[in-house]
Amino acid sequence: MDLSLNPTTGKPPKIHHGYGEQASEEAGSGVVVTKSQVVSLILDLAGYTPDRDLTSLRLLDPSCGHGTFLAAAVERLIKSAHSQGKKAQQLEGAITAYAMEAAHAQKARRAVVKVLKTKGVAAKQADKLADAWIKQEDFLRADAGATFDAIIGNPPYLRIEQLSQALQDEYRKLFTSLYDRADLYVAFIEKSLGLLSPEGVLSFICADRWILNKYGAPLRRALAEKFRIRSYIDLHNAAPFESEVIVYPSIFAISPGKQDQVLVGRMDSASAEECEAMQKAIKEPEKEHPGATLAVFSSWFEGDAPWVLGSPAHLDVLRALEAKFQPIEEVGSTKIGIGVATGNDKVYIVGEDVDIERDRLVPVVMREDIVDGEIRGGKRFVINTFKDDGGVVDINHFPKLAKYLEPHAEDLKKRHVAQKNPGTWWRTIDRVYPQHVAVPKLLIPDIASSNMIVFDEGRFHPHHNLYYVTSDVWDMEVLGGLLSSKVALFFVWSYAVKMRGGYLRFQAQYLRRIRLPAPKEIPSKLATSIRTAFRKRDFAKLDELALKAYGLTELPAFEFVDTRI
């Protein structure tokens, strides 16, 4: 993949997730190569196989990096051309590729020339083809001037807000998929889909967060309206790149048209043997193929609904539960929130011995305070820089606070929130709500291998690394018991981004997917048992009782590391 340049500096932007065919200059050589067998699988899924007349097709790689995908595609093209009796000079229109940086375009051209020469193409003709095929240009702003029959590759993984503001604004005007805090790859997918011929196929290897996250909703909606998902392969546990990178990729194949059945697979290693088995399984899904994990989904997801890809049986149970029960925030005034972000915890989170006006200190609980299912410590405070009406306090009215913050002023003024509000540089990013302290709440860590929910009877304000749940209709310990059960984890697991090691992100967007029976529908005896089991941290019992509350006998198996304590 190739990353766009910052138009202000002329350099690649600093990367949050810079994986694929290349990363940033800060990452050394910046090259992360896709394994050859994975490239072969992607080309097969795109229908770019040498048994076809590839000379009559047009192939696009929108972010070609150093040419890994192109080199493999050119080998297939030349093989097909020989079988069709076509000469190299007839192939100038067969491939189009983009690389943003001159150095990357040059390396991609060298990779292509090398293949062409080994296939008997004269050096002069090989250089001419490479120059014609590979363009040094920003694909997202380029006029491709044609449609394509196969679009392949690995688009860049880069958060949109890491680009210059001018480029962000331009891209957001061009692409409706750049919604919220989207990664740039969704724009590459959107534009590439618009360049597909009626019979064309797009096949990418790409980070998979867009299939579940909020920012992927516009892209999912566009796909549901105009395109067919042909196949989807989960690579979470696999190693599709030559070097080890922290990314959660998938491979997918998409074409224009009405949705039909979808082949959903999983690879655990992405070895040559597993890729070959997957290729055969997708070609003949009605047969058994040892070494390939593949399921057939007879229906797909509508609108912008997240793509929940467990198994057809898993999806059936999930849909049945969602049809029967209400989302958690639609039961009374139950709400999910996230704790306060300060912008500099080393300054704003203090101990009880700090010399600051007492009414500026609010008891705070942090992720590390939750140990063995209990809140330990509890002797820290977050500095409240806000008035009761929501305005920022006048620091001159609090001399002790002013004296404490002054040595840190230089660092605090560098924060984005301070630069936007220079007249109140001492404020925290988020407002602190002292009234939240006394409210009974459930605390949920952001990242965990399973849900470690703790009840705070009304002593603390949550920190940013904790989500919290409040309600005026639930007995909070009964609710805590249900949310601590495997049934609730089933909802979160279905929608959340899966991380290596069995960890899940317990973000608000996933927690809000949990469905609950109404409190009045839970018999008092059952509610008492749930409350008791929650207090005892008896998760086996909670799992059993939650099944009763939901009217279930069992759940389909789903993989997670159960470390509930």
Rosetta blueprint (number, residue, H / E / L):
1 M L
2 D L
3 L L
4 S L
5 L L
6 N L
7 P L
8 T L
9 T L
10 G L
11 K L
12 P L
13 P L
14 K L
15 I L
16 H L
17 H L
18 G L
19 Y L
20 G L
21 E L
22 Q L
23 A L
24 S L
25 E H
26 E H
27 A H
28 G L
29 S L
30 G L
31 V L
32 V L
33 V L
34 T E
35 K L
36 S H
37 Q H
38 V H
39 V H
40 S H
41 L H
42 I H
43 L H
44 D H
45 L H
46 A L
47 G L
48 Y L
49 T L
50 P L
51 D L
52 R L
53 D L
54 L H
55 T H
56 S H
57 L L
58 R L
59 L E
60 L E
61 D E
62 P L
63 S L
64 C L
65 G L
66 H L
67 G L
68 T H
69 F H
70 L H
71 A H
72 A H
73 A H
74 V H
75 E H
76 R H
77 L H
78 I H
79 K H
80 S H
81 A H
82 H H
83 S H
84 Q H
85 G L
86 K L
87 K L
88 A H
89 Q H
90 Q H
91 L L
92 E L
93 G L
94 A L
95 I E
96 T E
97 A E
98 Y E
99 A E
100 M L
101 E L
102 A H
103 A H
104 H H
105 A H
106 Q H
107 K H
108 A H
109 R H
110 R H
111 A H
112 V H
113 V H
114 K H
115 V H
116 L H
117 K H
118 T H
119 K L
120 G L
121 V L
122 A L
123 A H
124 K H
125 Q H
126 A H
127 D H
128 K H
129 L H
130 A H
131 D H
132 A H
133 W H
134 I E
135 K E
136 Q E
137 E L
138 D L
139 F H
140 L H
141 R H
142 A L
143 D L
144 A L
145 G L
146 A L
147 T L
148 F E
149 D E
150 A E
151 I E
152 I E
153 G E
154 N L
155 P L
156 P L
157 Y L
158 L L
159 R E
160 I H
161 E H
162 Q H
163 L L
164 S L
165 Q H
166 A H
167 L H
168 Q H
169 D H
170 E H
171 Y H
172 R H
173 K H
174 L H
175 F L
176 T L
177 S L
178 L L
179 Y L
180 D L
181 R L
182 A L
183 D E
184 L L
185 Y H
186 V H
187 A H
188 F H
189 I H
190 E H
191 K H
192 S H
193 L H
194 G H
195 L L
196 L E
197 S E
198 P E
199 E E
200 G E
201 V E
202 L E
203 S E
204 F E
205 I E
206 C E
207 A E
208 D L
209 R H
210 W H
211 I H
212 L L
213 N L
214 K H
215 Y H
216 G H
217 A H
218 P H
219 L H
220 R H
221 R H
222 A H
223 L H
224 A H
225 E H
226 K H
227 F E
228 R E
229 I E
230 R E
231 S E
232 Y E
233 I E
234 D E
235 L L
236 H L
237 N L
238 A L
239 A L
240 P L
241 F E
242 E L
243 S L
244 E L
245 V L
246 I L
247 V L
248 Y L
249 P E
250 S E
251 I E
252 F E
253 A E
254 I E
255 S E
256 P E
257 G L
258 K L
259 Q L
260 D L
261 Q L
262 V E
263 L E
264 V E
265 G E
266 R E
267 M L
268 D L
269 S L
270 A L
271 S L
272 A H
273 E H
274 E H
275 C H
276 E H
277 A H
278 M H
279 Q H
280 K H
281 A H
282 I H
283 K H
284 E L
285 P L
286 E L
287 K L
288 E L
289 H L
290 P L
291 G L
292 A L
293 T E
294 L E
295 A E
296 V E
297 F E
298 S L
299 S L
300 W L
301 F L
302 E L
303 G L
304 D L
305 A L
306 P L
307 W L
308 V L
309 L L
310 G L
311 S L
312 P H
313 A H
314 H H
315 L H
316 D H
317 V H
318 L H
319 R H
320 A H
321 L H
322 E H
323 A H
324 K H
325 F L
326 Q E
327 P E
328 I H
329 E H
330 E H
331 V L
332 G L
333 S L
334 T L
335 K E
336 I E
337 G E
338 I E
339 G L
340 V E
341 A L
342 T L
343 G L
344 N L
345 D H
346 K H
347 V H
348 Y H
349 I E
350 V E
351 G E
352 E L
353 D L
354 V L
355 D L
356 I L
357 E L
358 R H
359 D H
360 R H
361 L E
362 V E
363 P E
364 V E
365 V E
366 M L
367 R H
368 E H
369 D H
370 I E
371 V E
372 D L
373 G L
374 E E
375 I E
376 R L
377 G L
378 G L
379 K L
380 R E
381 F E
382 V E
383 I E
384 N L
385 T L
386 F E
387 K L
388 D L
389 D L
390 G L
391 G L
392 V E
393 V L
394 D L
395 I H
396 N H
397 H H
398 F L
399 P H
400 K H
401 L H
402 A H
403 K H
404 Y H
405 L H
406 E H
407 P H
408 H H
409 A H
410 E H
411 D H
412 L H
413 K H
414 K L
415 R L
416 H H
417 V H
418 A H
419 Q H
420 K H
421 N L
422 P H
423 G H
424 T H
425 W L
426 W L
427 R L
428 T L
429 I L
430 D L
431 R L
432 V L
433 Y L
434 P H
435 Q H
436 H H
437 V L
438 A L
439 V L
440 P L
441 K E
442 L E
443 L E
444 I E
445 P E
446 D L
447 I E
448 A E
449 S L
450 S L
451 N L
452 M L
453 I L
454 V E
455 F E
456 D E
457 E L
458 G L
459 R L
460 F L
461 H E
462 P E
463 H E
464 H L
465 N L
466 L E
467 Y E
468 Y E
469 V E
470 T E
471 S L
472 D L
473 V L
474 W L
475 D L
476 M H
477 E H
478 V H
479 L H
480 G H
481 G H
482 L H
483 L H
484 S L
485 S L
486 K H
487 V H
488 A H
489 L H
490 F H
491 F H
492 V H
493 W H
494 S H
495 Y H
496 A L
497 V L
498 K E
499 M E
500 R L
501 G L
502 G L
503 Y E
504 L E
505 R E
506 F L
507 Q L
508 A H
509 Q H
510 Y H
511 L H
512 R L
513 R L
514 I L
515 R E
516 L E
517 P L
518 A L
519 P H
520 K H
521 E H
522 I L
523 P L
524 S H
525 K H
526 L H
527 A H
528 T H
529 S H
530 I H
531 R H
532 T H
533 A H
534 F H
535 R H
536 K H
537 R L
538 D L
539 F H
540 A H
541 K H
542 L H
543 D H
544 E H
545 L H
546 A H
547 L H
548 K H
549 A H
550 Y H
551 G L
552 L L
553 T L
554 E L
555 L L
556 P L
557 A L
558 F L
559 E L
560 F L
561 V L
562 D L
563 T L
564 R L
565 I L
